Amino acid sequence: MVLNYIWIAFFVIAFIFGLIGLITGDTTVFQKIVDSTFDSSKNAFEISLGLTGVLALWLGIMKIGERAGAVNMLARLLSPVFSKLFPDIPKNHPAMGSIFMNIASNMLGLDNAATPTGLKAMQQMQELNTKKDTATNPMIMFLVLNTSGLTIIPTTILAFRASYGAATPTDVFIPILLATTVATLAGIIITACWQKINIFQPVLLATLGGLVAFVALIIWSFGQMDKDTMATVTSVASNMILLGVIITFILSGFFKKINVYDAFIEGAKEGFTTAVKIIPYLVAILVGIGVFRASGAMDMIIKGIAWCVSGCGLPTDFVPALPTAFMKPLSGSGARGLMLEAMKNYGPDSFVGRLSCLFQGSTDTTFYILAVYFGSVNIKYTRHAVACGLLADLAGVIAAIVIAYIFFG
């Protein structure tokens, strides 16, 4: 229901801003809004079309791993932790393995692997769902973990900074890691409290503490490297892990004497079906976002925030970077464009340029993820998923601003 109201609000606000444009003499607003509807719907189809091959590949590989027992093995290893975080999923259920692979892929920046494994996890959780049109607690916890966007290696952001001539492209690496960790921890705690999960259980406390320690170790390790070494290590590590997963699953199937080719084809068919199913959901959410942005409402919000912050006597030098923060939950490509625009206009080594990079790396595309993942299993009632996801995003944004002032202010 929340997505329903947000979607309606996008169009109502866009229409109001169009009328305001006519009154003030700007006759192009409605044209921009209409053009945006067609461009966004075309973009939604192209995104889905682009996902088809990747989904077919990874769901085929996942099917091999499932048949070979590799996914079940991951589920058993993670059962002590995930059984506390996802208490409604039976012990050793295959969904646990898929959830782990998705989270690990996101942390390593392996987007091509993250989405297919995430969709597989949603399908497996949907099998346990007694109300097929309503999101379950495990689904919501899983999506919040996705929308909080914990990424250890923000390879794309570092590459863009280098291409824009930043003196030290990797100087945002540690700040991004800190901000995204805050967003993830906040998302877990908020969702756990909402779902009445006791976060003070020894296993959960140890896991969250271990996560913080692991991130600290990564920060220290990469802090010892120069930018060229860091780029090499991240590229090699990411590709090795990706290829290692594929080979491990295939060899597991071979030793288990299953027909890996037939298993792959079966999973790949599921990938094609899933890609087709998410098209309507993508069209809906991207068109809504498109008209909202084209109407000028986003610019008006930014100006209002700047006025409020200035009125409180607080520094406003972070405000020009806020469009990236506001766009990120709505559109990853839109936020990326705004980040690049900020680096171009203010400079990659400016406070605004760096903060835009932190916003881009600290959270993920909340509404896109909700639309794709819930759409893949025909969920209509998302319950508290949007609220928890946006609160995690807010925590990430606030953390990014504070950390930016600490490191670059």
C-alpha positions in Angstrom: 0.0 0.0 0.0 2.9 2.4 0.7 4.2 2.1 -2.8 0.7 2.8 -4.1 0.4 6.1 -2.3 4.0 7.1 -3.2 3.3 6.3 -6.9 0.1 8.4 -6.9 1.9 11.2 -5.1 4.6 11.3 -7.8 1.9 12.0 -10.5 -0.1 14.5 -8.4 2.9 16.5 -7.5 4.1 16.5 -11.1 0.7 17.8 -12.3 0.7 20.5 -9.7 4.2 21.6 -10.7 3.1 21.6 -14.3 0.2 24.0 -13.5 2.6 26.2 -11.5 4.8 26.3 -14.6 1.9 27.4 -16.8 1.0 30.1 -14.3 4.6 31.4 -14.1 5.0 31.3 -17.9 6.9 28.1 -18.3 5.0 26.2 -21.0 7.5 23.4 -21.3 6.9 21.6 -18.0 4.1 19.4 -19.2 6.0 18.6 -22.3 9.0 17.5 -20.1 6.7 15.4 -17.9 5.1 13.6 -20.9 8.4 13.0 -22.6 9.7 11.6 -19.3 6.9 9.0 -19.1 7.8 7.6 -22.5 11.5 7.7 -21.9 11.2 6.1 -18.5 8.9 3.3 -19.8 11.4 2.6 -22.6 14.3 2.6 -20.1 12.4 0.1 -17.8 12.0 -2.3 -20.7 15.7 -1.9 -21.7 16.8 -2.6 -18.1 14.6 -5.7 -18.0 15.9 -6.9 -21.4 19.5 -6.3 -20.2 18.8 -8.4 -17.1 17.5 -11.4 -19.1 20.8 -12.8 -20.1 22.4 -12.2 -16.7 19.4 -13.7 -14.9 19.4 -16.8 -17.2 23.1 -17.3 -16.5 23.1 -16.9 -12.8 19.8 -18.7 -12.1 21.2 -21.5 -14.2 24.3 -21.6 -12.1 22.2 -21.4 -8.9 20.2 -24.4 -10.1 23.3 -26.5 -10.5 24.4 -25.4 -7.0 21.0 -26.3 -5.6 21.0 -29.8 -7.3 24.6 -30.4 -6.2 23.9 -29.5 -2.5 26.2 -26.5 -2.5 23.4 -24.0 -1.6 22.2 -26.3 1.2 25.7 -26.5 2.6 25.8 -22.7 2.7 22.5 -22.7 4.5 23.7 -25.1 7.1 26.9 -23.1 7.7 24.8 -19.9 8.2 21.9 -21.4 10.1 23.1 -20.3 13.6 23.2 -16.7 12.5 20.4 -16.5 9.9 18.0 -18.5 12.1 18.1 -15.6 14.5 17.8 -12.9 11.9 15.3 -14.8 9.8 13.4 -16.8 12.4 10.5 -17.6 10.1 12.7 -19.5 7.6 13.1 -23.2 8.6 16.6 -24.3 9.6 18.8 -25.4 6.7 16.3 -24.1 4.1 18.0 -23.4 0.7 16.8 -19.7 0.9 19.6 -19.2 3.5 22.3 -20.1 1.0 20.8 -17.8 -1.6 20.5 -14.9 0.9 24.1 -15.3 1.8 25.3 -15.4 -1.8 23.3 -12.2 -2.5 24.6 -10.4 0.5 28.2 -11.5 -0.3 27.8 -10.4 -3.9 26.6 -7.0 -2.9 29.4 -6.5 -0.4 32.0 -7.3 -3.1 30.3 -5.1 -5.7 29.4 -8.1 -7.9 26.1 -6.6 -9.2 25.8 -9.2 -12.0 25.6 -11.9 -9.4 23.7 -10.1 -6.7 20.4 -9.5 -8.5 19.9 -13.1 -9.8 20.7 -14.6 -6.4 18.5 -12.1 -4.7 15.6 -13.0 -7.0 16.2 -16.7 -6.3 16.1 -16.0 -2.6 12.8 -14.2 -3.0 11.3 -17.1 -4.9 12.4 -19.6 -2.2 10.9 -17.4 0.5 7.7 -17.0 -1.4 7.3 -20.8 -1.3 7.1 -20.5 2.5 4.6 -17.6 2.3 1.0 -18.4 3.2 -0.3 -15.0 1.9 1.2 -14.9 -1.6 0.4 -11.2 -2.1 1.8 -10.0 1.2 5.5 -9.5 2.1 6.7 -11.7 5.0 9.1 -10.7 7.7 12.1 -12.5 6.2 11.5 -10.9 2.8 11.5 -7.4 4.4 14.6 -8.1 6.4 16.3 -9.4 3.3 15.3 -6.4 1.2 16.4 -3.9 3.9 19.8 -5.6 3.9 19.9 -5.0 0.1 18.7 -1.4 0.2 21.2 -0.4 2.9 23.8 -1.2 0.3 26.8 -2.6 2.2 29.6 -2.6 -0.4 33.2 -3.2 0.7 34.7 -2.4 -2.7 33.0 0.6 -4.5 34.9 0.0 -7.7 32.6 2.0 -10.0 32.8 5.2 -7.9 36.6 5.0 -7.7 36.8 4.5 -11.5 34.6 7.6 -12.1 36.7 9.7 -9.7 39.8 8.7 -11.6 38.3 9.5 -14.9 37.3 13.0 -13.7 40.9 13.6 -12.7 40.7 13.3 -8.9 44.1 13.8 -7.2 43.5 10.7 -5.1 40.5 8.7 -6.5 40.6 6.3 -3.5 40.3 9.0 -0.8 36.5 8.3 -0.5 37.0 4.6 -0.1 37.2 4.5 3.7 34.4 7.2 4.2 32.1 5.2 1.9 32.8 2.0 3.8 32.0 3.7 7.1 28.8 5.3 5.9 27.4 2.1 4.2 28.3 0.1 7.4 26.3 2.6 9.5 23.3 2.3 7.0 23.4 -1.5 7.1 23.6 -1.8 10.9 20.8 0.8 11.3 18.7 -1.2 8.8 19.2 -4.4 10.7 18.4 -2.8 14.1 15.4 -0.9 12.8 13.9 -3.9 11.1 14.7 -6.3 14.0 12.9 -3.9 16.4 9.9 -3.6 14.1 9.7 -7.4 13.8 10.4 -7.9 17.6 13.6 -9.8 17.0 15.9 -9.7 20.0 19.1 -8.2 18.7 20.9 -8.9 22.1 21.1 -12.6 21.4 24.7 -13.7 21.7 24.9 -15.0 18.2 23.5 -11.8 16.7 25.7 -9.6 18.8 28.8 -11.6 17.9 27.8 -11.4 14.2 27.3 -7.6 14.2 30.5 -7.2 16.1 32.3 -9.5 13.7 30.9 -7.4 10.8 32.3 -4.2 12.3 35.7 -5.9 12.9 35.8 -7.3 9.4 35.1 -3.9 7.9 37.8 -2.4 10.1 40.3 -5.0 8.9 39.4 -4.2 5.2 39.8 -0.5 5.9 43.2 -1.0 7.5 44.4 -3.4 4.7 43.4 -1.1 1.9 44.7 1.9 3.8 48.2 0.4 3.3 47.9 0.3 -0.5 48.4 3.0 -3.1 45.6 3.7 -5.6 47.1 1.5 -8.3 47.5 -1.5 -6.0 44.0 -1.1 -4.6 42.5 -1.0 -8.1 44.4 -4.2 -9.1 43.5 -6.0 -5.9 39.8 -5.1 -6.1 39.6 -6.1 -9.8 41.4 -9.4 -9.4 39.6 -10.4 -6.2 36.2 -9.6 -7.6 36.7 -11.6 -10.8 38.3 -14.5 -9.0 35.4 -14.8 -6.6 32.9 -14.6 -9.4 34.6 -17.2 -11.5 35.3 -19.3 -8.4 31.6 -19.5 -7.5 30.7 -20.7 -11.0 33.5 -23.4 -11.2 32.7 -24.6 -7.6 29.1 -25.1 -8.4 29.8 -26.9 -11.7 32.4 -29.2 -10.2 30.1 -29.9 -7.3 27.4 -31.0 -9.7 29.9 -33.1 -11.6 31.1 -35.0 -8.5 27.5 -35.5 -7.4 26.9 -37.1 -10.8 24.1 -34.8 -11.9 23.5 -33.5 -15.4 24.9 -30.0 -15.0 23.9 -28.9 -18.5 20.2 -29.9 -18.0 20.2 -28.3 -14.5 21.6 -25.1 -16.0 19.0 -25.0 -18.8 16.2 -25.5 -16.2 17.5 -22.6 -14.1 18.1 -20.4 -17.2 14.4 -20.8 -18.2 13.4 -19.5 -14.8 15.7 -16.5 -15.4 13.9 -15.6 -18.6 10.5 -15.9 -17.0 11.5 -13.7 -14.0 12.9 -11.0 -16.4 9.5 -10.9 -18.1 7.5 -10.8 -14.9 9.3 -7.7 -13.5 8.7 -5.5 -16.6 5.3 -4.0 -15.4 6.7 -3.3 -11.9 9.8 -1.5 -13.4 7.7 0.5 -15.8 5.5 1.7 -13.0 8.2 2.8 -10.6 10.6 4.3 -13.2 7.8 6.3 -14.8 6.7 7.6 -11.4 10.2 8.7 -10.6 10.7 10.2 -14.0 7.7 12.5 -13.9 8.6 13.6 -10.4 12.0 14.6 -11.4 11.0 16.2 -14.7 8.4 18.4 -13.0 11.1 20.2 -11.1 9.8 19.0 -7.7 13.2 17.6 -6.8 14.9 21.0 -7.4 12.3 22.7 -5.3 12.9 20.3 -2.4 16.6 21.0 -2.5 16.1 24.7 -2.4 13.7 24.3 0.5 16.2 22.3 2.5 18.9 24.9 1.8 16.7 27.6 3.1 15.8 25.7 6.2 19.4 24.7 7.0 20.5 28.3 6.4 17.7 29.6 8.7 19.0 27.3 11.5 22.4 28.9 11.2 24.0 25.6 10.0 26.5 25.3 7.1 24.9 24.8 3.8 27.9 23.6 1.8 26.6 20.0 1.8 23.2 21.0 0.3 24.4 21.0 -3.4 25.3 17.3 -3.0 21.8 16.3 -1.7 20.3 15.7 -5.1 22.4 12.5 -5.3 21.1 11.4 -1.9 17.5 12.0 -2.8 17.8 10.3 -6.2 19.6 7.2 -5.0 16.6 5.5 -3.4 14.7 6.2 -6.6 17.1 5.5 -9.4 20.7 4.2 -9.4 21.5 5.6 -12.9 19.9 8.9 -12.0 21.9 9.2 -8.8 25.1 8.3 -10.7 24.3 11.0 -13.2 23.9 13.6 -10.5 27.1 12.4 -8.8 29.0 12.9 -12.1 27.3 16.3 -12.6 28.5 17.3 -9.1 32.1 16.3 -9.8 32.0 18.1 -13.1 30.5 21.3 -11.8 32.3 21.5 -8.4 35.4 19.3 -9.1 36.1 15.7 -8.0 38.2 16.9 -5.1 35.7 19.5 -3.8 33.6 18.9 -0.7 30.4 18.6 -2.8 32.1 16.2 -5.3 33.4 13.9 -2.6 30.1 14.0 -0.6 28.2 13.1 -3.7 30.4 10.0 -4.0 29.7 9.1 -0.4 25.9 9.4 -1.0 26.2 7.2 -4.1 28.1 4.5 -2.2 26.4 4.6 1.2 22.9 3.3 0.2 21.2 1.5 -2.6 18.2 2.0 -5.0 15.5 1.3 -2.5 12.4 1.7 -4.7 14.1 -0.1 -7.6 15.0 -3.1 -5.4 11.5 -3.2 -3.9 9.9 -3.1 -7.4 12.1 -5.7 -8.9 12.2 -8.2 -5.9 8.6 -7.9 -4.9 7.5 -7.8 -8.5 9.3 -11.1 -9.2 7.0 -12.9 -6.8 3.9 -10.8 -7.3 3.9 -9.1 -3.9 1.4 -6.3 -3.6 1.4 -5.5 0.1 4.9 -4.5 1.2 4.0 -3.8 4.9 6.9 -2.0 6.6 9.5 -2.7 3.9 9.5 0.9 2.5 9.6 2.5 6.0 12.5 0.4 7.1 14.4 0.7 3.9 14.1 4.5 3.8 15.1 4.8 7.5 18.2 2.8 6.7 18.8 5.2 3.8 18.4 8.2 6.1 20.9 6.8 8.5 23.4 6.3 5.6 22.8 9.9 4.4 23.3 11.4 7.8 26.4 9.3 8.4 27.8 10.3 5.0 27.4 14.0 5.8 29.0 13.7 9.3 31.9 11.5 7.9 32.4 13.9 5.0 33.0 16.8 7.4 35.3 14.6 9.5 37.4 13.6 6.5 37.1 16.5 4.1 35.5 19.4 6.0 
